[in-house]
């Protein structure tokens, strides 16, 4: 009897886990907002980001580095009180997150990824992130990237097709951890990437953000919308 009860509890637990919705966050700015789905394939980065969002860590931080056709970067805690023109990008939380590279996760347009220092382990910053705006590539450009910045690593055909049609930043693949993607509001990224900036790529007019974790019911609703129908 006890054994049957244990099995039943295990099945209930597994069923609940299987039905757990993905986590989604909303980034709000004066240039609009976007909703990002956090990847379950990168649990270390997902859970750390959720922890910081719940604390309100990102509220008031700036998108302090923007490069059109590439990405917008934010999450530096020093940016909350930064004076105009001050160099940003060195603020952190005192720890790093081990890299979580996955073959299926790559730098297509709209992905959320972790910034990092140039270190051998490629561990991620504990707080700074970027969202890829990206650009479209030709086969010739992708071939050249494989031979140069990717050091011979071949871009899979399925990813190559996305880089050609949707765009992204393929030279960052397997070097920076991708851990989410924009599922709504990519135009916010485009607007921020296009603002006027100084020689250090900091916007001349501050671009502060607030970040919120969506409620469980909203996450379930988004999962239902985004999941393909089962036949």
PyMOL commands that set and color helices and strands:
alter all, ss='L'
color gray80, all
select helices_A, chain A and resi 2-18+40-55+77-81+139-147+157-165+170-172+186-193+216-226
alter helices_A, ss='H'
color red, helices_A
select strands_A, chain A and resi 23-29+32-38+63-67+71-74+96-97+111-114+124-125+129-132+178-184+210-213
alter strands_A, ss='S'
color yellow, strands_A
deselect
rebuild
show_as cartoon
